[in-house]
Amino acid sequence: MKFLRLLLLTSVALGLGGHALIRYYFPAGAMHSHGYGRVALTQPAGPAQGMVILFASGNRAQRQAAAARIAATGAVVATVDGDRYLARLQRAGTGCGHAWHDAEQLSRHLQRDLHADRYFLPLLAGTGSSATLVERIVGAAPAATLGGAIGVAPAATEVCAGTAPANAAQGFVDIAAAPVGAAPETALAARVAAHLHTPGSGGALDDLPLTELPVRAPGAPLAIVLSGDGGWRDIDKGMAEALQQRGIAVVGWDSLRYFWHDKPPAQASADLARVIAHYQQRWHPQRILLVGYSFGATALPFMYNRLPPAQRAQVGLLALFGVDHKADFQIRVRNWLDLGDAGDARPVLPEIARIAPSQLLCVYGDQEKDTVCPELRDSGARIVALHGGHHFDQRPAGLAAIVDDRRRQLAENPDRPIAAINFGHARAATLRPSPLRTSPGVLQ
């Protein structure tokens, strides 16, 4: 994600002790430097069913044995010297505020370079003081960043003391007392196994990373929201929740997990068609809205244009937030580092040109450097410029208000200009009326 670029580069530089940024590659059993010091990788015999970062204690042989037990349950295991990492956090004195970031970045780079079939949110595991640590790291993490904390025989530690308990959005917590008649490491492996991914039940959409936010009203509009490359969190999740509060049912689509491997536009569109058909049968929406943010916004025009004509006719609005000039259909490390587009990235403007302008809402920050919205001002599409950059000052409720207002306009009179929208700040955003353009608003 773009907002993590500076933090990521700083974290990598510190973690590598001044070494140059390297491409991470973890063949089975190899040892490599990272923010944790030396990290050992142990892979399962069969397909991976999860990703575990093990904060292990003891000597190298003991750490390897603990990792092997967990790998035998089906997880890819990255083993960290838990005692050393605890000491590092203790010396730094910064608490767990960014310890979650070390875990997230190790997980992302490792799973990308292992060509994992899907992206697993990392599970943090440990015994003794490391069991206490992993619980606190999850409690400090943003939503949908870590899968959860698993620990056995927790021991007292001052590191990250005062961290609030994790909530469900941050990840589960499974911390157990010392077992009777069994080694803590054996009990830990058994508890990890209970949380690993299992194949779906055969439901129509089990293979897609979707989150449902239903509403009670029958026939309510349905918004399908494609997230940015950071996954289902922050702006995407907050905007979806605000849309739900406005009476719009939402299906959230996690781009990080879905586009972990390359999805050609035709395949992504076919999956979108499945989602639309499924929720038409379940929720019977009168109208469908397609909403995308950042990575999701660049993919959405391609997906919409390849829908069957009957489904395209049921889509009343395409709302694109922070849409770039080029679309990639695979999550890459360069996306998180903001290093530019991949060589095979596709131009977005030709796809947008195929969409009826009255259906299109394009929202951008007036400080963004790479956005197509200003180039659409004379197209007849609805363009909204907001004060700020790519993350719109982290005000998802205001973004939901823009979507809902435009939805209502299209239902009543497509040519009516966007009204003044109160974002809950001291100064509300006012969007001056214009049939082809929408002048800048303010979102502070």
C-alpha positions, 0 to 999 in steps of 0.5 A: 500500500502506498501509505506504508512505503516509508514505514516499510523502507525504514523497517527493512533498513533497520531490520537488515542492519544497514544491508541493501534492500534484497529480494527475499527468497526462502528455499526450505531450511535456509536462513536469512536476515530480516527485521527479526534477525535470522529467520528459518523457514520450514515448509509442510510436505503438502499444500500449505494450509496457513502461514505461522510466524513462530517466536521460538525459545531455546537453542537452534535444534530446539527451535527447529524441532518446534517448527517441524511439529507445526509444519507437520500440521500443514503450515509454512513456518517462519521461525524467529528467535523469540528471546532475541526479538523480545530483547530487541523490543525491550531495548527499543522501548517503543512497545508493540506499536509497529511490531505487527508491521514486522510480522506483516511484511515478513509474511507478505514477502515470504509468501510472494517469493514462495509463490503461495497459491493464496495469501494467508494472514499470518498466525503468530505463535509462541510459548512462555514469554513469547506467548504473551508477546504474540497476544500483545502484537495482535492487540496492537495490529490494525484490523485484517493484518494478522490472523491471530495469536496462539500461545501456550504457558504464557509467562510475564514480560514487560515488553508491550505491557499495557496493550489493549486486548485484541478484538475480533477484527484484529485477529483471534487469541488462543492462549492456553495454560501449560499442559499437564503431561505434555511439552508446551511445544507439542501442545502449541502445534496442536492448537495451531492445527485447529486454526489452519485453513480447511477447504471450503464446504462447496459453497458457490463462492467459497473460493473468493475472499468476500465479506458480507455486510447485509441490511434488513430492508428487502430489495436494498441496493447492493454495493460490491466494494473492491479493496486496495492492495492492502486488503480488506481494512482501513478506508475500504472496510470503513467505507463499506461499513458506512454504506451499510449504515446508510441502508446499502447492503455490501459485499467486500472483496479483498483484493490482496487475497484475490489478486495474490496470483495473476487474474486476467480481466476475463477471469476477474469479470467472470468471478464478478458475474458469479458474485452478482448472480449469487447475491441477486438470488439471496438478497434481491437488490433493486440496483447494484453499485460497483465501488473500487478503491486504489488497486480495486478501482483500476481493476473494476472498469475491466471487470465491468466491461466484460460482464454479460450485457444483462448484468451490466444493465443492472449496474447503476453506478461505478464509483472509482476512488484513487484510480491510477492510469494503469491496472495490474491484475496481480499484487506485487511487492512493487505495489507496496513500495510505490515503485511504479507500474509493472511492465505488463500493466494495462492502461485504464482510460480505454476501458473507462471510455467504454462506460456510459459517463452518467454511470461513472463517479471518479473521486480523487485527492487534489494532491494525488500524482497518478490519477485519471480523474482530472482527464475525465472532466469533459467526458460527462462523468461525475468528477469529485476532487477532495482535499488531500492525497490518495487516502482522503485523510482517512475519512471513509464515512465522507466517501460513503456519503458521496457514493450514496448521494450520487446513487440517489441522484441517478435514481431521481435525476441523473443531471442534478448536481451533487449536493453539499455533503456534510462530512462531520467536520468543522467545514463541510465539503461543497461541490459546486453544480456543473453538468459535466464537471464537479469542482473540488470539495474539501475533506479534512 
